Amino acid sequence: MLHRVSGREQRIERAAGRRQLAAERAAAASRDAGWRRRWRMLRRGVGKRLLDWLGPLLLRLLARTWRVQHRGAAGLQAMQGEAPLVIVLWHGRMLAAMPIRPHKGRGHAVLVSPSDDGALVTRALAKFGYRVVRGSASRGGARALRDLAAALDGGASIVLTPDGPRGPRHTMNSGGAWLARDGGRPIVTLAIAVDRAWRLRSWDRFTIPKPFARLVVTYGAPRQVPRGCSDDDLEGIAAEVRDELLGAERDGFAALGVAADL
């Protein structure tokens, strides 16, 4: 018989992963020479300012060359409808998803980290017709959840990246399931596979499809979360959503004939 991991065990596992990632970052920072660290910060600051102004235009032009295949009829139909959804995708796929129909221009509320990296994507999200909610598990989390719940109540879909803003990659918390339960709205997963992309050397391998890249975008069937779910039930649903996302992306990469970036 398979052992079902409890909600407490899943939370402990996620916390351990975050501690390990933080330790690795601290060790890497301690190995950096002072001048190298200052140069990297300067270069990153200049790059952020340029991307802040030019990024939306460049992304719009780039996306016009992509060849996108949509999969998952039920999920796609829900995405094209007017009923609010809880949309879940990986943090590293956010930029690839941003300019694609039927995602853009719908007024979806997107949870974005209050960090500098989060500020970088805020202008681009606004340009593509998204509403930004700032917050994370460690900074402004309670207020962000209230704002997302209010957006759902007001008739807007919300977009969550459960492994953001700092990883570990492809971890899944129960926040999306909690919002779906309390808001009475279904979860739709959004999985993206791409055959040719630039991938940043960041914890999430942030994906930027190259010109004329082929993308397979897979929408999960809408998943209702019963009102009577316990916290452990929500953790179980979150684990199923994670498996669904990973499986859909694995299938997408296979259809493209390239190695899976998971």
C-alpha atoms as a printed R data frame, in Angstrom:
    type eleno elety resid chain resno       x      y       z
1   ATOM     1    CA   MET     A     1   0.000  0.000   0.000
2   ATOM     2    CA   LEU     A     2   1.315  3.470  -0.902
3   ATOM     3    CA   HIS     A     3   2.057  5.776   2.004
4   ATOM     4    CA   ARG     A     4   0.221  9.083   1.678
5   ATOM     5    CA   VAL     A     5   2.454 11.908   2.859
6   ATOM     6    CA   SER     A     6   0.695 14.045   5.455
7   ATOM     7    CA   GLY     A     7   0.348 17.801   5.222
8   ATOM     8    CA   ARG     A     8   2.787 18.247   8.099
9   ATOM     9    CA   GLU     A     9   5.385 16.061   6.388
10  ATOM    10    CA   GLN     A    10   5.032 18.016   3.152
11  ATOM    11    CA   ARG     A    11   5.470 21.329   4.973
12  ATOM    12    CA   ILE     A    12   8.597 20.000   6.720
13  ATOM    13    CA   GLU     A    13   9.989 18.819   3.376
14  ATOM    14    CA   ARG     A    14   9.395 22.225   1.740
15  ATOM    15    CA   ALA     A    15  11.003 24.042   4.675
16  ATOM    16    CA   ALA     A    16  14.050 21.761   4.497
17  ATOM    17    CA   GLY     A    17  14.365 22.454   0.769
18  ATOM    18    CA   ARG     A    18  14.213 26.211   1.360
19  ATOM    19    CA   ARG     A    19  16.890 25.997   4.062
20  ATOM    20    CA   GLN     A    20  19.181 23.988   1.793
21  ATOM    21    CA   LEU     A    21  18.702 26.464  -1.056
22  ATOM    22    CA   ALA     A    22  19.414 29.399   1.276
23  ATOM    23    CA   ALA     A    23  22.584 27.695   2.528
24  ATOM    24    CA   GLU     A    24  23.788 27.112  -1.034
25  ATOM    25    CA   ARG     A    25  23.174 30.760  -1.914
26  ATOM    26    CA   ALA     A    26  25.014 31.937   1.193
27  ATOM    27    CA   ALA     A    27  27.970 29.666   0.421
28  ATOM    28    CA   ALA     A    28  28.149 30.924  -3.161
29  ATOM    29    CA   ALA     A    29  28.001 34.550  -1.983
30  ATOM    30    CA   SER     A    30  30.816 33.981   0.511
31  ATOM    31    CA   ARG     A    31  33.069 32.640  -2.255
32  ATOM    32    CA   ASP     A    32  32.605 35.742  -4.404
33  ATOM    33    CA   ALA     A    33  35.391 38.295  -4.430
34  ATOM    34    CA   GLY     A    34  34.200 41.752  -3.376
35  ATOM    35    CA   TRP     A    35  34.905 43.372  -6.753
36  ATOM    36    CA   ARG     A    36  33.156 40.562  -8.604
37  ATOM    37    CA   ARG     A    37  30.065 40.901  -6.437
38  ATOM    38    CA   ARG     A    38  29.970 44.703  -6.909
39  ATOM    39    CA   TRP     A    39  30.394 44.363 -10.671
40  ATOM    40    CA   ARG     A    40  27.597 41.808 -10.866
41  ATOM    41    CA   MET     A    41  25.273 44.056  -8.854
42  ATOM    42    CA   LEU     A    42  26.051 47.037 -11.093
43  ATOM    43    CA   ARG     A    43  25.553 45.002 -14.266
44  ATOM    44    CA   ARG     A    44  22.315 43.550 -12.936
45  ATOM    45    CA   GLY     A    45  21.012 46.990 -11.958
46  ATOM    46    CA   VAL     A    46  21.659 48.424 -15.425
47  ATOM    47    CA   GLY     A    47  20.165 45.350 -17.059
48  ATOM    48    CA   LYS     A    48  17.020 45.616 -14.934
49  ATOM    49    CA   ARG     A    49  16.448 49.230 -15.921
50  ATOM    50    CA   LEU     A    50  16.842 48.442 -19.609
51  ATOM    51    CA   LEU     A    51  14.545 45.430 -19.390
52  ATOM    52    CA   ASP     A    52  12.000 47.414 -17.402
53  ATOM    53    CA   TRP     A    53  11.548 49.806 -20.342
54  ATOM    54    CA   LEU     A    54  12.367 47.637 -23.360
55  ATOM    55    CA   GLY     A    55  11.269 44.200 -22.077
56  ATOM    56    CA   PRO     A    56   7.535 44.393 -22.913
57  ATOM    57    CA   LEU     A    57   8.193 45.544 -26.496
58  ATOM    58    CA   LEU     A    58  10.906 42.933 -27.092
59  ATOM    59    CA   LEU     A    59   8.729 40.180 -25.604
60  ATOM    60    CA   ARG     A    60   5.761 41.204 -27.768
61  ATOM    61    CA   LEU     A    61   7.916 41.029 -30.916
62  ATOM    62    CA   LEU     A    62   9.478 37.748 -29.854
63  ATOM    63    CA   ALA     A    63   6.125 36.111 -29.085
64  ATOM    64    CA   ARG     A    64   4.830 36.884 -32.579
65  ATOM    65    CA   THR     A    65   7.374 34.402 -33.952
66  ATOM    66    CA   TRP     A    66   6.461 31.532 -31.599
67  ATOM    67    CA   ARG     A    67   4.485 28.558 -32.888
68  ATOM    68    CA   VAL     A    68   2.116 27.588 -30.097
69  ATOM    69    CA   GLN     A    69   0.159 24.347 -29.807
70  ATOM    70    CA   HIS     A    70  -2.640 24.348 -27.217
71  ATOM    71    CA   ARG     A    71  -3.661 21.106 -25.492
72  ATOM    72    CA   GLY     A    72  -6.410 20.264 -23.006
73  ATOM    73    CA   ALA     A    73  -9.810 21.177 -24.428
74  ATOM    74    CA   ALA     A    74 -11.659 21.509 -21.103
75  ATOM    75    CA   GLY     A    75  -8.994 23.697 -19.512
76  ATOM    76    CA   LEU     A    76  -8.603 25.834 -22.639
77  ATOM    77    CA   GLN     A    77 -12.367 26.377 -22.785
78  ATOM    78    CA   ALA     A    78 -12.328 27.480 -19.138
79  ATOM    79    CA   MET     A    79  -9.427 29.868 -19.846
80  ATOM    80    CA   GLN     A    80 -11.388 31.408 -22.721
81  ATOM    81    CA   GLY     A    81 -14.514 31.809 -20.594
82  ATOM    82    CA   GLU     A    82 -15.521 34.554 -18.195
83  ATOM    83    CA   ALA     A    83 -15.761 32.529 -14.960
84  ATOM    84    CA   PRO     A    84 -12.914 33.155 -12.476
85  ATOM    85    CA   LEU     A    85 -10.194 30.506 -12.128
86  ATOM    86    CA   VAL     A    86  -7.198 29.741  -9.931
87  ATOM    87    CA   ILE     A    87  -4.445 29.328 -12.548
88  ATOM    88    CA   VAL     A    88  -1.269 27.559 -11.441
89  ATOM    89    CA   LEU     A    89   2.070 27.429 -13.313
90  ATOM    90    CA   TRP     A    90   5.762 27.189 -12.450
91  ATOM    91    CA   HIS     A    91   7.693 30.372 -11.688
92  ATOM    92    CA   GLY     A    92  10.213 29.728 -14.448
93  ATOM    93    CA   ARG     A    93   7.462 29.645 -17.104
94  ATOM    94    CA   MET     A    94   5.885 32.997 -16.232
95  ATOM    95    CA   LEU     A    95   7.477 35.022 -19.017
96  ATOM    96    CA   ALA     A    96   6.670 32.383 -21.644
97  ATOM    97    CA   ALA     A    97   2.997 32.375 -20.590
98  ATOM    98    CA   MET     A    98   2.607 36.156 -20.339
99  ATOM    99    CA   PRO     A    99   2.057 37.177 -24.009
100 ATOM   100    CA   ILE     A   100   0.086 34.114 -25.171
101 ATOM   101    CA   ARG     A   101  -3.600 34.148 -26.016
102 ATOM   102    CA   PRO     A   102  -5.921 33.457 -24.204
103 ATOM   103    CA   HIS     A   103  -3.850 34.588 -21.190
104 ATOM   104    CA   LYS     A   104  -3.100 38.232 -21.928
105 ATOM   105    CA   GLY     A   105  -5.498 41.154 -21.794
106 ATOM   106    CA   ARG     A   106  -7.956 39.424 -19.446
107 ATOM   107    CA   GLY     A   107  -7.247 41.350 -16.246
108 ATOM   108    CA   HIS     A   108  -5.988 38.286 -14.387
109 ATOM   109    CA   ALA     A   109  -4.491 39.066 -10.959
110 ATOM   110    CA   VAL     A   110  -0.912 37.756 -10.711
111 ATOM   111    CA   LEU     A   111   0.891 37.231  -7.405
112 ATOM   112    CA   VAL     A   112   4.347 38.843  -7.726
113 ATOM   113    CA   SER     A   113   7.129 38.909  -5.154
114 ATOM   114    CA   PRO     A   114   7.819 42.281  -3.439
115 ATOM   115    CA   SER     A   115  11.530 41.755  -4.241
116 ATOM   116    CA   ASP     A   116  13.527 43.626  -6.883
117 ATOM   117    CA   ASP     A   117  13.055 40.696  -9.272
118 ATOM   118    CA   GLY     A   118   9.308 41.003  -8.805
119 ATOM   119    CA   ALA     A   119   9.463 44.709  -9.607
120 ATOM   120    CA   LEU     A   120  11.170 43.827 -12.884
121 ATOM   121    CA   VAL     A   121   8.151 41.938 -14.263
122 ATOM   122    CA   THR     A   122   5.503 44.338 -12.943
123 ATOM   123    CA   ARG     A   123   5.678 46.721 -15.913
124 ATOM   124    CA   ALA     A   124   5.592 43.851 -18.412
125 ATOM   125    CA   LEU     A   125   2.556 42.303 -16.712
126 ATOM   126    CA   ALA     A   126   0.735 45.628 -16.807
127 ATOM   127    CA   LYS     A   127   1.559 46.073 -20.503
128 ATOM   128    CA   PHE     A   128   0.024 42.682 -21.270
129 ATOM   129    CA   GLY     A   129  -3.172 43.443 -19.384
130 ATOM   130    CA   TYR     A   130  -2.560 41.748 -16.032
131 ATOM   131    CA   ARG     A   131  -3.238 43.096 -12.567
132 ATOM   132    CA   VAL     A   132  -0.369 42.740 -10.081
133 ATOM   133    CA   VAL     A   133  -0.734 41.672  -6.438
134 ATOM   134    CA   ARG     A   134   2.534 42.064  -4.521
135 ATOM   135    CA   GLY     A   135   3.411 39.587  -1.780
136 ATOM   136    CA   SER     A   136   5.011 36.248  -0.900
137 ATOM   137    CA   ALA     A   137   5.010 33.680   1.874
138 ATOM   138    CA   SER     A   138   7.650 35.657   3.777
139 ATOM   139    CA   ARG     A   139   6.662 39.246   2.944
140 ATOM   140    CA   GLY     A   140   3.087 40.482   2.880
141 ATOM   141    CA   GLY     A   141   1.682 36.970   2.532
142 ATOM   142    CA   ALA     A   142  -1.525 37.442   4.533
143 ATOM   143    CA   ARG     A   143  -2.405 40.676   2.767
144 ATOM   144    CA   ALA     A   144  -1.622 39.139  -0.635
145 ATOM   145    CA   LEU     A   145  -3.972 36.216   0.082
146 ATOM   146    CA   ARG     A   146  -6.726 38.646   1.047
147 ATOM   147    CA   ASP     A   147  -6.167 40.637  -2.156
148 ATOM   148    CA   LEU     A   148  -6.236 37.464  -4.279
149 ATOM   149    CA   ALA     A   149  -9.404 36.258  -2.558
150 ATOM   150    CA   ALA     A   150 -10.986 39.660  -3.176
151 ATOM   151    CA   ALA     A   151 -10.002 39.460  -6.855
152 ATOM   152    CA   LEU     A   152 -11.721 36.069  -7.137
153 ATOM   153    CA   ASP     A   153 -14.815 37.396  -5.405
154 ATOM   154    CA   GLY     A   154 -14.791 40.329  -7.821
155 ATOM   155    CA   GLY     A   155 -14.874 38.045 -10.848
156 ATOM   156    CA   ALA     A   156 -11.169 37.995 -11.834
157 ATOM   157    CA   SER     A   157  -9.028 34.931 -12.348
158 ATOM   158    CA   ILE     A   158  -5.827 34.734 -10.304
159 ATOM   159    CA   VAL     A   159  -2.408 33.384 -11.328
160 ATOM   160    CA   LEU     A   160  -0.077 31.670  -8.855
161 ATOM   161    CA   THR     A   161   3.490 30.372  -9.164
162 ATOM   162    CA   PRO     A   162   3.661 28.077  -6.139
163 ATOM   163    CA   ASP     A   163   7.425 27.492  -6.247
164 ATOM   164    CA   GLY     A   164   8.158 31.239  -6.272
165 ATOM   165    CA   PRO     A   165   9.577 33.610  -5.440
166 ATOM   166    CA   ARG     A   166  12.737 31.822  -4.273
167 ATOM   167    CA   GLY     A   167  12.160 28.084  -4.656
168 ATOM   168    CA   PRO     A   168  13.029 25.323  -4.371
169 ATOM   169    CA   ARG     A   169  12.042 24.695  -7.977
170 ATOM   170    CA   HIS     A   170   8.819 22.750  -8.584
171 ATOM   171    CA   THR     A   171   7.707 22.732  -4.956
172 ATOM   172    CA   MET     A   172   3.994 23.146  -4.359
173 ATOM   173    CA   ASN     A   173   2.320 24.771  -1.357
174 ATOM   174    CA   SER     A   174  -1.382 24.555  -0.603
175 ATOM   175    CA   GLY     A   175  -2.144 28.261  -1.156
176 ATOM   176    CA   GLY     A   176  -3.825 27.668  -4.513
177 ATOM   177    CA   ALA     A   177  -5.985 24.856  -3.136
178 ATOM   178    CA   TRP     A   178  -6.918 27.037  -0.148
179 ATOM   179    CA   LEU     A   179  -8.026 29.921  -2.401
180 ATOM   180    CA   ALA     A   180  -9.942 27.536  -4.671
181 ATOM   181    CA   ARG     A   181 -11.737 26.001  -1.687
182 ATOM   182    CA   ASP     A   182 -12.656 29.252   0.017
183 ATOM   183    CA   GLY     A   183 -13.490 31.079  -3.224
184 ATOM   184    CA   GLY     A   184 -15.443 28.188  -4.724
185 ATOM   185    CA   ARG     A   185 -13.443 28.468  -7.962
186 ATOM   186    CA   PRO     A   186 -11.700 25.672  -9.895
187 ATOM   187    CA   ILE     A   187  -7.952 25.197 -10.310
188 ATOM   188    CA   VAL     A   188  -6.580 25.043 -13.860
189 ATOM   189    CA   THR     A   189  -2.943 24.063 -14.342
190 ATOM   190    CA   LEU     A   190  -0.903 25.746 -17.073
191 ATOM   191    CA   ALA     A   191   2.082 23.672 -18.265
192 ATOM   192    CA   ILE     A   192   4.540 24.967 -20.863
193 ATOM   193    CA   ALA     A   193   7.170 23.039 -22.824
194 ATOM   194    CA   VAL     A   194   9.449 24.714 -25.370
195 ATOM   195    CA   ASP     A   195  11.947 23.257 -27.819
196 ATOM   196    CA   ARG     A   196  14.379 26.201 -28.031
197 ATOM   197    CA   ALA     A   197  14.893 28.652 -25.184
198 ATOM   198    CA   TRP     A   198  17.336 30.712 -23.212
199 ATOM   199    CA   ARG     A   199  17.363 29.488 -19.611
200 ATOM   200    CA   LEU     A   200  18.784 31.721 -16.934
201 ATOM   201    CA   ARG     A   201  21.197 30.384 -14.344
202 ATOM   202    CA   SER     A   202  18.685 30.965 -11.587
203 ATOM   203    CA   TRP     A   203  17.021 28.567  -9.167
204 ATOM   204    CA   ASP     A   204  13.935 28.329 -11.429
205 ATOM   205    CA   ARG     A   205  15.833 28.087 -14.775
206 ATOM   206    CA   PHE     A   206  13.744 31.031 -15.960
207 ATOM   207    CA   THR     A   207  12.668 30.211 -19.514
208 ATOM   208    CA   ILE     A   208  12.718 32.662 -22.452
209 ATOM   209    CA   PRO     A   209  11.636 30.962 -25.704
210 ATOM   210    CA   LYS     A   210  13.898 31.855 -28.625
211 ATOM   211    CA   PRO     A   211  12.663 33.293 -31.934
212 ATOM   212    CA   PHE     A   212  10.503 30.802 -33.856
213 ATOM   213    CA   ALA     A   213  10.455 28.386 -30.908
214 ATOM   214    CA   ARG     A   214   7.731 25.753 -30.747
215 ATOM   215    CA   LEU     A   215   5.671 25.732 -27.538
216 ATOM   216    CA   VAL     A   216   3.254 23.125 -26.230
217 ATOM   217    CA   VAL     A   217   0.850 24.768 -23.753
218 ATOM   218    CA   THR     A   218  -1.268 22.269 -21.821
219 ATOM   219    CA   TYR     A   219  -4.291 23.253 -19.725
220 ATOM   220    CA   GLY     A   220  -5.465 20.896 -17.004
221 ATOM   221    CA   ALA     A   221  -9.142 20.089 -16.664
222 ATOM   222    CA   PRO     A   222 -10.798 22.418 -14.110
223 ATOM   223    CA   ARG     A   223 -10.479 20.902 -10.625
224 ATOM   224    CA   GLN     A   224 -13.048 21.833  -7.969
225 ATOM   225    CA   VAL     A   225 -11.915 21.806  -4.349
226 ATOM   226    CA   PRO     A   226 -14.722 20.785  -1.956
227 ATOM   227    CA   ARG     A   227 -15.638 23.320   0.710
228 ATOM   228    CA   GLY     A   228 -15.233 20.762   3.490
229 ATOM   229    CA   CYS     A   229 -11.574 19.946   2.772
230 ATOM   230    CA   SER     A   230  -9.245 19.822   5.760
231 ATOM   231    CA   ASP     A   231  -5.724 21.286   5.689
232 ATOM   232    CA   ASP     A   232  -4.316 17.789   5.105
233 ATOM   233    CA   ASP     A   233  -6.773 17.330   2.233
234 ATOM   234    CA   LEU     A   234  -5.522 20.592   0.719
235 ATOM   235    CA   GLU     A   235  -1.921 19.364   0.939
236 ATOM   236    CA   GLY     A   236  -2.961 16.174  -0.860
237 ATOM   237    CA   ILE     A   237  -4.676 18.188  -3.601
238 ATOM   238    CA   ALA     A   238  -1.584 20.391  -3.925
239 ATOM   239    CA   ALA     A   239   0.561 17.261  -4.397
240 ATOM   240    CA   GLU     A   240  -1.807 16.066  -7.139
241 ATOM   241    CA   VAL     A   241  -1.645 19.464  -8.852
242 ATOM   242    CA   ARG     A   242   2.165 19.292  -8.769
243 ATOM   243    CA   ASP     A   243   2.143 15.832 -10.346
244 ATOM   244    CA   GLU     A   244  -0.307 17.047 -13.004
245 ATOM   245    CA   LEU     A   245   1.900 20.009 -13.919
246 ATOM   246    CA   LEU     A   246   5.076 17.930 -14.112
247 ATOM   247    CA   GLY     A   247   3.364 15.179 -16.104
248 ATOM   248    CA   ALA     A   248   1.878 17.636 -18.606
249 ATOM   249    CA   GLU     A   249   5.224 19.347 -19.143
250 ATOM   250    CA   ARG     A   250   6.971 15.983 -19.520
251 ATOM   251    CA   ASP     A   251   4.433 15.008 -22.194
252 ATOM   252    CA   GLY     A   252   4.858 18.391 -23.886
253 ATOM   253    CA   PHE     A   253   8.635 18.041 -24.137
254 ATOM   254    CA   ALA     A   254   8.193 14.499 -25.490
255 ATOM   255    CA   ALA     A   255   5.831 15.801 -28.186
256 ATOM   256    CA   LEU     A   256   8.462 18.361 -29.173
257 ATOM   257    CA   GLY     A   257  11.150 15.664 -29.312
258 ATOM   258    CA   VAL     A   258  13.504 17.386 -26.864
259 ATOM   259    CA   ALA     A   259  14.818 16.575 -23.398
260 ATOM   260    CA   ALA     A   260  12.479 17.603 -20.584
261 ATOM   261    CA   ASP     A   261  13.570 20.660 -18.602
262 ATOM   262    CA   LEU     A   262  12.203 19.574 -15.210
